[in-house]
Amino acid sequence: MEELFRTVEAGLNEHDYDGIRPFLCLFELLLETEGEHFTSRRAVWLARFLETVKSNFGFFKWMEAILEFIFKITSRNTAVREWFYAN
């Protein structure tokens, strides 16, 4: 699980806006997977995701894809939405 998230992080850091979509799809799958091993890591992964977003903030098309992803995942996943509200 952690290796999969590191793959997401690497993909977000190494690719431009049209190359990050597969990594966002993988991240979405990680966030939506039920099971203690996944749900117990969700908050940590979301915090690390936001740190990655902050460090790449100046890339406008990249940010457009990220914001689209955030709106999509928060509208579909209650636990993720609650985390964003709380943080």
C-alpha positions in Angstrom: 0.0 0.0 0.0 2.7 2.5 1.0 4.6 1.6 -2.2 1.5 2.4 -4.3 1.2 5.8 -2.6 4.9 6.5 -3.2 4.2 5.7 -6.9 1.4 8.3 -6.8 3.7 10.9 -5.2 6.5 10.3 -7.7 4.0 10.5 -10.6 2.7 13.8 -9.4 6.2 15.2 -8.9 7.6 14.0 -12.2 4.8 14.5 -14.7 3.0 17.4 -16.2 -0.8 18.0 -16.1 -1.8 15.4 -18.8 0.6 12.8 -17.4 -0.7 12.9 -13.8 -4.1 11.5 -14.5 -3.2 7.8 -14.2 -1.6 8.6 -10.8 -4.7 10.4 -9.7 -6.8 7.4 -10.7 -4.5 5.1 -8.6 -4.8 7.5 -5.7 -8.6 7.5 -6.0 -8.5 3.7 -5.9 -6.4 3.8 -2.8 -8.7 6.3 -1.1 -11.9 4.3 -2.0 -10.6 0.9 -1.0 -12.2 -0.4 2.2 -10.2 -2.4 4.6 -8.3 -1.4 7.7 -4.9 -1.2 6.0 -6.2 1.3 3.5 -8.6 3.3 5.7 -6.0 3.7 8.5 -3.6 5.3 6.0 -6.1 7.6 4.3 -5.5 10.7 6.5 -1.7 10.4 6.1 -1.9 10.0 2.4 -4.2 13.0 2.0 -1.9 15.1 4.1 1.1 14.0 2.0 -1.0 14.6 -1.2 -1.6 18.2 -0.1 2.1 18.8 0.6 2.8 17.6 -2.9 0.2 19.9 -4.3 1.7 22.9 -2.3 5.2 22.2 -3.6 3.9 22.2 -7.2 1.5 25.1 -6.8 2.9 27.3 -9.6 2.0 25.0 -12.5 -1.4 26.2 -13.6 -2.5 23.4 -15.9 -1.2 20.9 -13.4 -3.2 22.6 -10.7 -6.3 22.5 -12.9 -6.1 18.7 -13.1 -5.5 18.5 -9.3 -8.5 20.7 -8.4 -10.7 18.8 -10.7 -9.6 15.6 -9.0 -10.2 17.1 -5.5 -13.7 18.2 -6.4 -14.5 14.8 -7.9 -13.1 12.7 -5.0 -14.7 14.8 -2.3 -18.1 14.6 -4.0 -17.8 10.8 -4.3 -16.2 9.8 -1.0 -17.7 10.8 2.3 -14.6 10.0 4.3 -12.4 12.1 2.1 -14.9 14.9 2.1 -14.9 14.9 5.9 -11.2 14.9 6.0 -11.0 18.0 3.7 -13.6 19.8 5.9 -11.7 19.0 9.0 -8.3 20.0 7.6 
